Amino acid sequence: MLSTRICVACRLKKAQKDLIRLTCDFQSGEVRLNKGDRRLSGRSCYICRQKTCVDQALKGMRLKGALEGRKVKGRPAVRTVALPLPEQLIQLVYRECTDTGKTCQNTQSKE
């Protein structure tokens, strides 16, 4: 059985292997591209391999919200993610994109 995850940009469910995974390392607080590295643990989020989804995730606050996690009123934040992300990380994420011409919403239906 394939595990499915939701893209933070388009909110479509897809197989985990078809998505880009970003992880906020709990020890250092750095956001890293996670290519299945078991040693890297922390809060993760997933983005489709479409350039439009990557653009939307990096532009808005969804990526920050997904990596920081749910906030509880009256308590300090457990994790903080500094935006914008480092340029090196952004370039690595864009290299993971497979299709730059189409958007996810136009090619798939929500399940």
C-alpha positions as CSV (number, residue, x, y, z in Angstrom):
1,M,0.0,0.0,0.0
2,L,1.4,3.4,-1.0
3,S,1.4,6.1,1.6
4,T,-0.2,9.4,0.4
5,R,0.5,12.9,1.4
6,I,-1.0,16.3,0.7
7,C,0.8,19.0,-1.2
8,V,0.9,22.2,0.8
9,A,0.3,24.3,-2.3
10,C,-2.5,22.7,-4.3
11,R,-3.8,20.5,-1.4
12,L,-4.1,17.4,-3.7
13,K,-3.3,13.9,-2.3
14,K,-0.5,12.1,-4.1
15,A,1.8,9.2,-3.4
16,Q,4.6,10.2,-1.1
17,K,7.3,9.1,-3.7
18,D,5.8,11.6,-6.2
19,L,6.3,14.6,-3.9
20,I,9.2,16.8,-2.7
21,R,9.8,16.6,1.0
22,L,11.1,19.5,3.0
23,T,12.0,18.9,6.7
24,C,12.7,21.3,9.5
25,D,15.4,19.5,11.4
26,F,14.4,19.5,15.1
27,Q,18.0,19.7,16.3
28,S,19.3,22.6,14.2
29,G,16.1,24.3,13.1
30,E,17.3,24.3,9.5
31,V,14.9,23.5,6.6
32,R,16.4,20.9,4.4
33,L,15.5,18.9,1.3
34,N,14.8,15.4,2.4
35,K,15.5,12.7,-0.2
36,G,14.6,9.8,2.1
37,D,17.4,10.4,4.6
38,R,16.4,8.5,7.7
39,R,18.8,10.4,9.9
40,L,17.0,13.7,9.2
41,S,13.9,13.9,11.5
42,G,11.6,16.8,12.4
43,R,8.5,18.4,11.0
44,S,8.0,17.8,7.3
45,C,5.8,19.1,4.5
46,Y,5.3,17.9,0.9
47,I,5.2,19.8,-2.4
48,C,4.2,18.5,-5.8
49,R,7.0,18.3,-8.4
50,Q,5.3,21.0,-10.4
51,K,7.0,24.4,-10.8
52,T,3.7,26.2,-10.1
53,C,3.2,24.4,-6.8
54,V,6.8,25.1,-5.7
55,D,6.3,28.8,-6.6
56,Q,3.0,28.9,-4.7
57,A,4.5,27.2,-1.6
58,L,7.6,29.4,-1.5
59,K,5.6,32.6,-2.1
60,G,2.8,32.2,0.5
61,M,2.8,31.4,4.2
62,R,1.6,27.7,3.8
63,L,5.1,26.4,3.8
64,K,6.0,28.2,7.0
65,G,2.8,27.1,8.7
66,A,3.3,23.5,7.7
67,L,6.8,23.4,8.9
68,E,6.2,25.2,12.2
69,G,3.1,23.2,13.0
70,R,-0.1,24.0,14.9
71,K,0.1,26.9,17.3
72,V,-1.5,26.9,20.7
73,K,-2.8,30.2,22.0
74,G,-0.9,31.4,25.0
75,R,2.1,29.2,24.4
76,P,5.4,30.0,22.7
77,A,6.0,28.4,19.3
78,V,7.8,25.1,19.4
79,R,9.5,25.7,16.0
80,T,10.2,28.8,14.1
81,V,11.1,28.8,10.4
82,A,13.0,31.8,9.0
83,L,11.7,32.9,5.6
84,P,12.8,33.4,2.9
85,L,14.6,30.1,2.6
86,P,18.3,30.0,1.6
87,E,18.8,30.4,-2.1
88,Q,20.7,27.1,-2.3
89,L,17.7,25.2,-0.9
90,I,15.4,26.9,-3.3
91,Q,17.6,25.9,-6.2
92,L,17.7,22.3,-5.0
93,V,13.9,22.2,-4.7
94,Y,13.5,23.6,-8.3
95,R,15.8,20.9,-9.6
96,E,13.4,18.3,-8.2
97,C,10.6,19.7,-10.4
98,T,9.6,17.4,-13.3
99,D,6.9,19.4,-15.2
100,T,7.1,23.1,-15.6
101,G,4.3,23.6,-18.1
102,K,1.2,22.3,-16.3
103,T,-0.5,23.0,-13.0
104,C,-1.6,20.2,-10.7
105,Q,-5.2,21.5,-10.6
106,N,-5.5,21.1,-14.4
107,T,-4.1,17.6,-14.6
108,Q,-5.7,15.7,-11.7
109,S,-8.9,15.6,-9.7
110,K,-9.2,15.7,-6.0
111,E,-9.8,12.4,-4.3
